[in-house]
Amino acid sequence: MPQAYSNPDREDDAYALPDIEIFQMTAIEIAEYREENVWEFSKRHEFRLCHMSGKVREKMLDAMVEELGIEGGWFYWYCFPGCLPDSEPVGPFKSHAKALKAARDDAAE
């Protein structure tokens, strides 16, 4: 995952680490990431076997994307290299550059 600095002035500091990761996720990946939605949809009769059948899970995720209007795109979250994220993914954005700008603007506030 591409990493960046929330403050671009710190890029030349030998002791600073990048603190933003920017990445792409598809609509299906986002649907799967949102566990509360997976739980709710898995209660439906037609998706009751989603935890045992890949085909049923795919149909459930497709239904989630369609019904919830989930879109893929570029996301960011805050974290240091080798560490777990400090935030949930923020996005989607149309491009890497827009996600990076939003992350830096958010960090500056």
C-alpha positions as CSV (number, residue, x, y, z in Angstrom):
1,M,0.0,0.0,0.0
2,P,1.3,3.4,-0.8
3,Q,2.2,5.4,2.3
4,A,2.4,9.1,2.7
5,Y,3.0,11.8,5.3
6,S,0.1,13.7,6.7
7,N,2.4,16.7,6.7
8,P,4.5,16.8,3.5
9,D,7.1,18.9,5.3
10,R,8.1,15.9,7.3
11,E,9.2,13.8,4.3
12,D,12.8,15.0,4.5
13,D,13.0,14.3,8.3
14,A,15.1,11.2,8.8
15,Y,13.3,10.4,12.0
16,A,9.7,10.8,10.6
17,L,7.6,7.9,9.4
18,P,4.7,8.0,6.9
19,D,1.4,8.0,8.8
20,I,-1.2,7.6,6.0
21,E,-1.9,4.5,3.8
22,I,-3.9,5.0,0.6
23,F,-5.5,2.1,-1.1
24,Q,-8.2,0.9,-3.4
25,M,-11.2,-1.2,-2.5
26,T,-13.9,-2.7,-4.7
27,A,-17.5,-2.4,-3.7
28,I,-17.5,-6.1,-2.8
29,E,-14.5,-5.6,-0.5
30,I,-16.2,-2.7,1.2
31,A,-19.4,-4.7,1.7
32,E,-17.5,-7.5,3.2
33,Y,-15.5,-5.2,5.5
34,R,-18.7,-3.7,7.0
35,E,-19.4,-6.6,9.4
36,E,-22.6,-5.1,10.8
37,N,-24.2,-5.2,7.3
38,V,-22.9,-8.7,6.7
39,W,-24.6,-9.7,10.0
40,E,-27.9,-8.1,9.1
41,F,-28.0,-9.6,5.6
42,S,-27.0,-13.0,6.8
43,K,-30.2,-13.1,8.9
44,R,-32.3,-13.1,5.7
45,H,-33.7,-16.5,4.7
46,E,-32.1,-16.5,1.2
47,F,-28.6,-15.8,2.7
48,R,-28.8,-18.1,5.8
49,L,-26.0,-20.3,4.5
50,C,-23.6,-17.5,3.6
51,H,-21.1,-18.6,6.2
52,M,-20.8,-22.0,4.7
53,S,-21.4,-21.5,0.9
54,G,-19.2,-19.2,-1.2
55,K,-22.0,-18.9,-3.9
56,V,-24.5,-17.8,-1.3
57,R,-22.0,-15.3,0.2
58,E,-21.3,-13.9,-3.3
59,K,-25.1,-13.4,-3.9
60,M,-25.4,-11.7,-0.5
61,L,-22.5,-9.4,-1.1
62,D,-23.9,-8.5,-4.5
63,A,-27.3,-7.7,-2.9
64,M,-25.6,-5.6,-0.3
65,V,-23.8,-3.5,-2.9
66,E,-27.0,-3.0,-4.9
67,E,-29.3,-2.3,-2.0
68,L,-27.0,-0.2,0.1
69,G,-25.5,1.7,-2.9
70,I,-21.9,0.8,-2.0
71,E,-19.2,2.1,-4.3
72,G,-15.6,1.2,-4.6
73,G,-12.7,3.7,-5.0
74,W,-9.7,5.0,-3.2
75,F,-9.6,5.1,0.6
76,Y,-7.2,6.2,3.3
77,W,-6.5,5.5,6.9
78,Y,-4.0,6.6,9.5
79,C,-1.3,4.2,10.6
80,F,2.5,3.8,10.9
81,P,4.4,1.3,8.9
82,G,4.0,-2.2,10.3
83,C,1.2,-1.2,12.7
84,L,-2.5,-1.7,12.6
85,P,-4.6,1.2,11.4
86,D,-5.6,4.0,13.8
87,S,-8.9,4.7,12.0
88,E,-11.5,3.1,9.8
89,P,-11.1,3.5,6.0
90,V,-12.2,6.9,4.8
91,G,-13.7,7.3,1.3
92,P,-14.4,6.5,-1.4
93,F,-12.5,9.0,-3.5
94,K,-12.2,9.0,-7.3
95,S,-8.4,9.0,-7.4
96,H,-5.3,8.5,-5.3
97,A,-4.6,12.2,-5.4
98,K,-8.0,13.1,-4.1
99,A,-7.7,10.6,-1.2
100,L,-4.3,12.0,-0.3
101,K,-5.5,15.6,-0.4
102,A,-8.5,14.7,1.8
103,A,-6.2,12.8,4.3
104,R,-3.9,15.7,4.6
105,D,-6.7,18.2,4.9
106,D,-8.3,16.1,7.6
107,A,-5.0,15.8,9.5
108,A,-4.4,19.5,9.4
109,E,-7.7,20.2,11.2
